[in-house]
C-alpha cells in the first residue's frame, strides 16, 4: 500500500511538472540614445550623424545593436525563453527597433513592434516589443503629455497597448517622464503631471473592466520612493496591504535595500520601474499573477552582468554607456534593465 502511494505521488509530481506553466518575463530597458545614422530634418539628431560630434556611423551603430542583442539573449537565458513584453525608451524611430528584432539572437523571439513618433525635440520615443505567441495584441494608443500651462512643452508620448495573456486582459503603459533638467525641485511638477496622467489612464482602464491587469513601466527620472511615484501615482510598497484599485511597486523595497539602475555623483538611483495593479500583484482576479524569481525576496529584478559595467575611469562600476562625452565606449546603456515575472 505504501509503495502504491509513493508511486502515485511520484506520478502526480511528474504530471504537475509537465503541465506547470513557465512564468513570462516582462522587461523595461532605457536603450540610451539608440539613433540611426540618417539625418531627419524634423529632429535634433545632428549629434548622432557621421558628420556630428560623436561621429556616429554604421560601424558604431551596429556595435550598439549587437551589444543590445547580447543583453536580451542573456536575459532570455535566465528563463529559457525570450521576454513576452519589452518596453523601451530613448529610441529614435521604428527603424532602429526593426534592426534590433532582426539581430541574430533577437530574431528567435519573433517580436512585433508598437511604436508612435512622439513630438520630443530630440526625436526619442518610447515603444514596445512583444511576442505575439504570448501577448495577443488588441489595440494601442499614444497619449501626449498633459500639463496645464505647458501645452507647448514637447516630450515623449505615453505609449499604451492592450490585449490578453493566457486569456486574461492586460494593459501596458510605457513612458519616459520629463528629465531633471534645471534641477530636481524645479522640474518636479512635470514628473508629477506625468504621474497623474499615468494614474488617470490606469483608473480609466479599471473602470472599463476591473479584471484588466495593468503594467506601468518606464524611466521615470525619479526614484521609486519619490513623491511622484508614491503619492501622485500612488504606488504602494507593501503587497500584503493592497486593496482593489491600488498600484504596487516592487522597486521601492529594492531601492531601500540599496539597489539601483543608474549611477550619478557617486550614488545609485532607481529611476527604472515596473508598477502593477493590485489584481496582478495579488492574483485577486484571474490566475495570472506577479511571481518572485527563484530564491529572491523581491518581486522586482534588475539585470546586470560584468560586461555591462564600466571597469575604469569616471563611471567605474556603473553601467557601461555608449559614450562618455564624445568618446565611444562600445557600451550598452547608462541604465540597467528591470524585469518582473508573471504567470499562473
N, C-alpha and C positions, 0 to 999 in steps of 0.2 A: 504493500500500500504506500509506504514511504517512498519507494523507488518510483512508483507511478506518479506521485505528487511532484517529486523533483523533476521528472521528465516533463510533466505538464507545465510547470513553472518555467523550465528552460525553453520549451517551445513557445510559450507565451512571450517570453522575453525577446526571443528572436523575431517573432511576428511584430512586436512593438517597435523594435529597432528598424525593421524593414519599412514599416508604414509611418514612422515618425518623420515629420517634415523638417527639413533643414531651415533654420531661420534665414531671412533675407537681410542683406546689408543695405542700409541707406546712408549715403555719403554727402558731405558738403566739402568743397575744396575751392579756395581762392587761388586761381591759376596765375596770378601776378603778371599782368600785362601780356596776355597771350595775343599779340598783334601779328597780322600777316605783314608782308613786305611791300604791299601795294598801296600807293597813295590814294586816300579817299578825300576829295576836296571838301567834303562836308564834315570832316572830323579833324581834331587836332592830333593827328598821328605822325607828324613830321619827325618826331624824336625816334620813332620806330620805322625808319626807312633806311635803305642802303646809303643814302646821302645825309642822314641825320647824325646827331651827336653820338648815338650808340652804334652807328654803322651796322644796323640791324639788317642782315642779309639772309639768303636762303639756307646757308650752312648753319648759322646760329638758330634760325627758326626750326630747322629740322632737328637739331640737337635738343632744343626745348621740347619739341613734340615727342622725341624718343625718350627723354627723361620722364615725361608725364606718363607715357606708355608703360614704363617700368614700374612707376609708383602704383598705378591702378592694377597692374598684373600682380604685384606683390600683395596688394590688399586682397585681391581675389584669392590668392593662395591661402589666406587665413581661413576662409570659409569654403574653399574649394569650389567656388563659383563667383562669377563677376557680380558686383553690386547691382541690385534691382533698380535703384534710382540714384543718380548723382546730380546734385545741384552744384553749379559752378558760378563764379563771378570773375570779373576782370578779363573778359574775352571780347575781342573787337567785333566779331561778326559770326555768322553761321559757318562761313568757310573754314575758320580755324577749328571748329568743332567737327566738321566733316573730315578734315585732315586727321583729327585726333582719333575718331572712332574707326578710321581705316588704317591706323598704325598696326604693325604685325601682330601684337598681342591683343590690343583692344578690339580688333575685328572679330575675335571669338565671342565677344559679348553681344554682337548683333544689335548694337544700340540704335535708337531713334532719337531725334532731337526736337525739343521745344524751345524756340528762340524768337525773340522780338527785338528789332532795333530800337534802342532807347534814345532819348534826347540828350544823354550825357555829353558834355562838351568834348571830352576826350574820346568819346565813342565806345566806351566799355559798357558791356551789358552783363546781365545775369541770364542763365539758361538752365535747362535740364537735359540730361541724357537718361534714357530709360530703356529697360529690356521689355519688349512687347510680350514676351512669353510669361512675364511675371506681372507687370503693370499694364492693365488694359485701359488705354487712354480713351477718354470720352470727350474731353474738351480742354481748352486752355485759354488764358487771357493775360494781357499785360495791363497793370494798373499804374498810371502816372503818379508820381509822388505828390502828395497833397499837404499843403501848409498855408493857412490864410496869410496873405501879405507877401507870399513868396511864389506867386504864380509864374514868375519868370526865372525861378531857380531851377536849372536843368540838371537832373541827376538820374541815376539808374532807375528803371522801372522795377516794380514788384511783379515778378512773373509767377503765375499760378497755373496749375494743371490738375485735372481730376479724372478719376476712373475707379477701377477696382483692383484689389489684390486678394487672391484666394476668395473671390466672390464678394468681398466686403468693400463698401465705399470708402475711398481715400481722397484727400485734398492736400496738395503740396503747394507751398509758397516759398520762393527763394528771393532774397533781397540783399542788397549791399547798401547799408544805411549811410547817410552823409558822414564825411570824414570829420576829424577833429581840427581841421584847418582853422587857424585863428585862435586855437586854444580850446580845451575841453568845455569850460564853463560857457564860453561864448557860443559854442556850436551845439551844446546840449539840446536846445529847443528843436533843432532839426531832427535829431535822432529820436527825441520824444514824440515828434509828429509822425515819424516813420513807425514807431512802436504803436502809437494809437491807431494808425491806419491798418497795420497788421492785425491788431485786435478786432477792429471793426469787420474786417474781412472774415476772420475766424468765427466771430459771433454770427455773422450772416449765414455762414455755412451751417452752423449748428442749428439755427432757426429753421433753415430749409430742410435739414434732415439730421436729427440728433444722433443718428447712428454713424454719421460720417466721421472718419478718423483723420485728424488734421496734423500735418507736419510742417512746421515753420523752420526754415534754415537760412543761414547766411553769415556773411561777415558784417556784424552789427556795429563795428567800430566802438563798442562799449564792452566792458567786462560783464560777465554773467551776473554779477552782483550789483550792477549799476541800476539807478532809478528807472531808466528807460525800459529795462527788461523786467525787473521785479515789481515795479509799481505801475507803470503805464501799460506795458504789455501784460503784466500780471502773471508772469511765470513763477511757479512755486518750486520750493526746494524739496519738500517732504512728500514723497509719493504716497505715504500712508494717510496723509491728511487731505488728499484731493477730494473734491466733490464735483458733481456734474457741471460741466462748462468750464472747469479750471484748465489751465495750461501747466505743463510740467517741464522743467529744465534740469536734466541730469548734470549739466556743466557748472551749476552753482556749487555743488559739493566738490567737484573736481578742482575748481579754482581755489576754493578754501583749503584744499589739500595740497596746493602748490603747483598744480598742473597749468600749462599754458600752450598756446598755439603760435605765438609770435613774440619776439623779444624786442624791447625798446628801453634804452637807457639803463642797461644792466638789470632789467627785471622782465618777468614774463607777464604777458597779457593773455586773456582768453576771450578774444573777440568773435571767434568762430563757434557757432552754436547750432544745436538742433533741439527744437522745442516741440513737444507733442501734446495733443489733447488728452484730457483725463481718461476718456474711454480707450485710447490706445495704450496709455501708461498702465492702466489697471485691468484692462480687458472687460470693462463693465458692459460693453455691447459687443456682440460677435465673439469670435475666437482668436483673432489675430491681436497680439499684444506686444508690448515692449519686452525685450529679453536682455538679460545680462550676458556678457561674454563669459565663457567658462573660467572660473577661478577669479573673476573680478567682483569687487564690491560696488562698482559703479555701473549705472545703466548707459553712461556715455563712454565714448572711446576716442582717443587721439592716436593717429597713425604716425609712427616715426621709425626710421631706420638710420643707422650710422651714415650711410651715403647721402642722406638728405640733410645733413647738418654741416655747418661751416667748421672747418678744423683749425683755422688760424685767422689772425687779423682782427679787425674791428668787431666783427659779428661772430666771433668764435663761440661755438656751442649753440648758436641759434640756427634757424632754418637756412639752408644754402640757397640764396636768392640767385636770380638770373644775372643781375648786375649789381655792382657796388659803384655808385656814380655811373660813369660810362665804361667801366671795366667789366667785361664779360666774365662771369664766374662759371658758366656752364652748369647752372644750378636748376632748381625745380620751382620753388616759390618761397617768398618770405613768410608764408603761413604754412602750418601743418594741417592736413585734412582731419576732419572729425567724422565719426560714423556711429550709428546705432544698429541694433539687431531687432527685427520684428518677426514674429512667427506665431504659429498655433501652439 
